[in-house]
Amino acid sequence: MNIDEVKQTIRRGSEAAAQTKSALEQAGSETASSQRLVQLTVHDSQNDDVKSALKILGEMDGEITRALRRIDAAVEHADAYLTALG
């Protein structure tokens, strides 16, 4: 693999990361909407399964945020490597 092929592979990886980021942002938006609907529907439930589901939905935002930060960091490192390669 020559240097141009390496650069091309890195760029394709960055493009895939951008697509993944877009999909995660969409999933985050849909999760937030779902969470609001669920909370309105079961707002006074004491059922353990409902409580567990609400907890999981609440944790999704943090997981998505962390994944988005990791994607951003990966792309930044890839860009820095491309710059170093010239």
Contact map, one row per residue, 1 for C-alpha under 8 A:
11101100000000000000000000000000000000000000000000000000000000000000000000000000000000
11111100000000000000000000000000000000000000000000000000000000000000000000000000000000
11111110000000000000000000000000000000000000000000000000000000000000000000000000000010
01111111000000000000000000000000000000000000000000000000000000000000000000000000000000
11111111100000000000000000000000000000000000000000000000000000000000000000000000000000
11111111110000000000000000000000000000000000000000000000000000000000000000000000000000
00111111111000000000000000000000000000000000000000000000000000000000000000000000010010
00011111111100000000000000000000000000000000000000000000000000000000000000000000000000
00001111111110000000000000000000000000000000000000000000000000000000000000000000000000
00000111111111000000000000000000000000000000000000000000000000000000000000000100010000
00000011111111100000000000000000000000000000000000000000000000000000000000000100000000
00000001111111110000000000000000000000000000000000000000000000000000000000000000000000
00000000111111111000000000000000000000000000000000000000000000000000000000000000000000
00000000011111111100000000000000000000000000000000000000000000000000000000100100000000
00000000001111111110000000000000000000000000000000000000000000000000000000000000000000
00000000000111111111000000000000000000000000000000000000000000000000000000000000000000
00000000000011111111100000000000000000000000000000000000000000000000001000100000000000
00000000000001111111110000000000000000000000000000000000000000000000001000000000000000
00000000000000111111111000000000000000000000000000000000000000000000000000000000000000
00000000000000011111111100000000000000000000000000000000000000000000000000000000000000
00000000000000001111111110000000000000000000000000000000000000000001001000000000000000
00000000000000000111111111000000000000000000000000000000000000000000000000000000000000
00000000000000000011111111100000000000000000000000000000000000000000000000000000000000
00000000000000000001111111110000000000000000000000000000000000010001000000000000000000
00000000000000000000111111111000000000000000000000000000000000010000000000000000000000
00000000000000000000011111111100000000000000000000000000000000000000000000000000000000
00000000000000000000001111111110000000000000000000000000000000000000000000000000000000
00000000000000000000000111111111000000000000000000000000000110010000000000000000000000
00000000000000000000000011111111100000000000000000000000000000000000000000000000000000
00000000000000000000000001111111110000000000000000000000000000000000000000000000000000
00000000000000000000000000111111111000000000000000000000100110000000000000000000000000
00000000000000000000000000011111111100000000000000000000000010000000000000000000000000
00000000000000000000000000001111111110000000000000000000000000000000000000000000000000
00000000000000000000000000000111111111000000000000000000000000000000000000000000000000
00000000000000000000000000000011111111100000000000000100110000000000000000000000000000
00000000000000000000000000000001111111110000000000000000000000000000000000000000000000
00000000000000000000000000000000111111111000000000000000000000000000000000000000000000
00000000000000000000000000000000011111111110000000000100000000000000000000000000000000
00000000000000000000000000000000001111111110000000000100000000000000000000000000000000
00000000000000000000000000000000000111111110000000000000000000000000000000000000000000
00000000000000000000000000000000000011111110000000000000000000000000000000000000000000
00000000000000000000000000000000000001111111100001000000000000000000000000000000000000
00000000000000000000000000000000000001111111100000000000000000000000000000000000000000
00000000000000000000000000000000000000000111110000000000000000000000000000000000000000
00000000000000000000000000000000000000000111111001100000000000000000000000000000000000
00000000000000000000000000000000000000000001111101100000000000000000000000000000000000
00000000000000000000000000000000000000000000111111100000000000000000000000000000000000
00000000000000000000000000000000000000000000011111110000000000000000000000000000000000
00000000000000000000000000000000000000000000001111111000000000000000000000000000000000
00000000000000000000000000000000000000000100111111111100000000000000000000000000000000
00000000000000000000000000000000000000000000111111111110000000000000000000000000000000
00000000000000000000000000000000000000000000000111111111000000000000000000000000000000
00000000000000000000000000000000000000000000000011111111100000000000000000000000000000
00000000000000000000000000000000001001100000000001111111110000000000000000000000000000
00000000000000000000000000000000000000000000000000111111111000000000000000000000000000
00000000000000000000000000000000000000000000000000011111111100000000000000000000000000
00000000000000000000000000000010001000000000000000001111111110000000000000000000000000
00000000000000000000000000000000001000000000000000000111111111000000000000000000000000
00000000000000000000000000000000000000000000000000000011111111100000000000000000000000
00000000000000000000000000010010000000000000000000000001111111110000000000000000000000
00000000000000000000000000010011000000000000000000000000111111111000000000000000000000
00000000000000000000000000000000000000000000000000000000011111111100000000000000000000
00000000000000000000000000000000000000000000000000000000001111111110000000000000000000
00000000000000000000000110010000000000000000000000000000000111111111000000000000000000
00000000000000000000000000000000000000000000000000000000000011111111100000000000000000
00000000000000000000000000000000000000000000000000000000000001111111110000000000000000
00000000000000000000000000000000000000000000000000000000000000111111111000000000000000
00000000000000000000100100000000000000000000000000000000000000011111111100000000000000
00000000000000000000000000000000000000000000000000000000000000001111111110000000000000
00000000000000000000000000000000000000000000000000000000000000000111111111000000000000
00000000000000001100100000000000000000000000000000000000000000000011111111100000000000
00000000000000000000000000000000000000000000000000000000000000000001111111110000000000
00000000000000000000000000000000000000000000000000000000000000000000111111111000000000
00000000000000000000000000000000000000000000000000000000000000000000011111111100000000
00000000000001001000000000000000000000000000000000000000000000000000001111111110000000
00000000000000000000000000000000000000000000000000000000000000000000000111111111000000
00000000000000000000000000000000000000000000000000000000000000000000000011111111100000
00000000011001000000000000000000000000000000000000000000000000000000000001111111110000
00000000000000000000000000000000000000000000000000000000000000000000000000111111111000
00000000000000000000000000000000000000000000000000000000000000000000000000011111111100
00000000000000000000000000000000000000000000000000000000000000000000000000001111111110
00000010010000000000000000000000000000000000000000000000000000000000000000000111111111
00000000000000000000000000000000000000000000000000000000000000000000000000000011111111
00000000000000000000000000000000000000000000000000000000000000000000000000000001111111
00100010000000000000000000000000000000000000000000000000000000000000000000000000111111
00000000000000000000000000000000000000000000000000000000000000000000000000000000011111
